[in-house]
Amino acid sequence: MTQLSGVKTGIYFTGEFVADLIPSTENPRQLNASLGGSSYFGAKAVARLAKDAARADIGSFFLGNISQDFFGQLCATDLEEAGVHLNYARKAPCISMLALVTFSETGNSFEFYGRQKPNMVEDLTLSDLPAQIGEEAQLYAFGSIIMNFSPSRQALEAYAHQKAEQGHLLCFDPNTRPSTVPDRQAYRDRLFSYAKIMSVMKASEEDLAWTFPKDSPQDVAQRFLDKGAQAFIVTLGKDGCLIGTRHGFSHLKTKDLGALPNTVGAGDNFNAGVLFSLARRGLVTPRHLQTLSQSDWSAIAADANQASCSHLLSQNKLGE
């Protein structure tokens, strides 16, 4: 496929957007709809970061299916207006996945709807993904709920292995949603298998607490590093993040944003910040990452944290 004019480095978000339905605080029977999903938030974030940095040579791309229903049309419009490239995306005759989002002091809860009919999250096949990519440098984001559903999981696993064998840089975030995980041990085993091909892995403290309830975040991160990941970052909410590499561990604090009613998309923007920070530094292959020091990784995590904070401030209308 022909490379886009001016774009030399592509950052590709694989798989999903979701229509989030959020109950009104005044009337819980009234639902406010907004678009979300890891790929949706992440792709928009990279496009924004590239625009703010005047880096037209770095392009944000959405790979996979976009449904042709109402939400799918909104998604395509939003992504294009944000500067996300859809030339590798496929319009599909399926429905969008809906997610009912509820908030509590212990975290956000998601219930997913539309799974009894073929939908764009579960119904992804390898043939839906582009066999050839035109950009010279390529960084890929994998993970989230799509990695729990068949046949999408098998398609993306095969695609990830192809891209790893071609020498491209891969990032993975499980974005764990317990309601989509029928077998916790099988889920753990799959996550560890990804460490062999993913250069950068990230998980929230909440993700790890559910998946590995008996282990500390640092112990879990070390296990993934031992299995092949070059960096494993654990986001700790208002306490910043823990950065694990072959050099050891460091803790990055974050500025206090106060109590935020809506934190959806924070982790996805963090991932986008990591990928964009790597891309703008020209760190676009696993080999490039081998040169990084612990302080380099801290700087990359700081960029990612800033991207996440900017998203939260905008989403909650708090202002800078």
Secondary structure, 3 states (H helix, E strand, C coil): CCCCCCCCEEEEEECCCEEEEEECCCCCCCEEEEEECHHHHHHHHHHHHHHHCCCCCEEEEEEEEEECCHHHHHHHHHHHHHCCECCCEEEECCECEEEEEEEECCEEEEEEECCCCCECCCCCCHHHCCCCCCCCEEEEEEECHHHHCCCHHHHHHHHHHHHHHCCCEEEEECCCCHHHCCCHHHHHHHHHHHCCCCCEEEEEHHHHHHHCCCCCHHHHHHHHHHCCCCEEEEECHHHCEEEEECCEEEEECCCCCCCCCCCCCHHHHHHHHHHHHHHHCCCCCHHHHCCCCHHHHHHHHHHHHHHHHHHHHHHCCCCC
